[in-house]
């Protein structure tokens, strides 16, 4: 599995190994930076909405918009050792996944 690394680089992207998970200044980038700033802790939907939009510019379907970006981020994190979990109606969190090791082969 490829570890997820967060680094501020010249292009501001968040990468999993060599793969770009998301680019700077997008809603997905904002969501992921908020989640990564609180590793393992639940981030309420309202906090994510507040981080993504100014109150005067918040779309009427902001929770649905966040959910769509979460779907995209989850897909982009496939194959890494991190995942985004939804914790009921409380919010989301990013967690490190334990990757099962292949069973040892028996000698013939």
N, C-alpha and C positions, 0 to 999 in steps of 0.2 A: 504494500500500500504506500501511496505517496503522501507524505505529511503535508498538512496545510500550513503555509507560511504567510504571515502578514508582514509586509514591509512597505515602507513608504519609498517608492522609487521614482524615477523621473516621469514615468507614465502613470504612477499612482495606482497601479492595478493590484488586485489581490490574486495571488497565484497558488495553485496546488502543484508543486513541482514546476514543470515548464508550462503547464496549462493555465491559462487565464480563467479564473472563476468569475470575476466581474471587473469592470473598469470604473475609474474614479468618476464621481459626480453623476451617478445614476441612483435610482431608488434602491436597486439591489445592492449597490456598493454601500449606501448608507445603512441599510438593514444589517448587512454582514459586519460592518465596522462596529455597530452598536452591540450586536451579539458577541463579537470577539472581545469587546471591551469589558464584558461581564461573563467570562467563561464559566460554564456550568450553571449559571444563575438564570432564572426565568425572567425574561424581559416582557413586560405587559404590552399588549397590542397598542394601548394608548401612548406608551413611550416610543414605540416604533413610528407611529403616526406623527407624533410631535417632532421626531428627528427628521422625518422625510419632508414634511410640508409646514410652511408658515400657517398659523391658524386661519388667516384670511384667504389662503390659497388651497386649503385642504379639499380634495375632491369629495363629493357626497358618498362615493363608494370606497373610501379609503381602506376600511378593513378588507374588502374584497381585493383591492389593489395589492395590499400587503400579502394576502394569501397567494395571489398569482405569482408574485416575486419569490415567495418562499418555495413554491413548487419548482420554479426555475433554479433557485439556489440549491435545493436538494438534489436535483438532477446533476448540476455541475459539480457537486461534492461527491458524487458516486465515484468509487475507486480511490477515495482518500480515506484517511483515518479519522475524519470528522463527519458529523451529521447534524442536521437541525431537527430537533424534536418539538412537537406541539404538546404543551402540557395543558390538556383540557381547554377551558376557556380562560386560563390564567395568562397564557402567552407562549413564547418560544424560547428555546435555549440551544446553544451549540455545545455539543459534547464530543468527546473523543471516543471512538468506537474501539472495542477490543476485537482484533481480527483473529479468528481461530487459526491456529497453526495446523498444517496438514498432518494427518496421522503418520507416525513413523512406519516405514515398510518393514514387514517381517522378513528375516533372512530365510531363504529357501533351503 
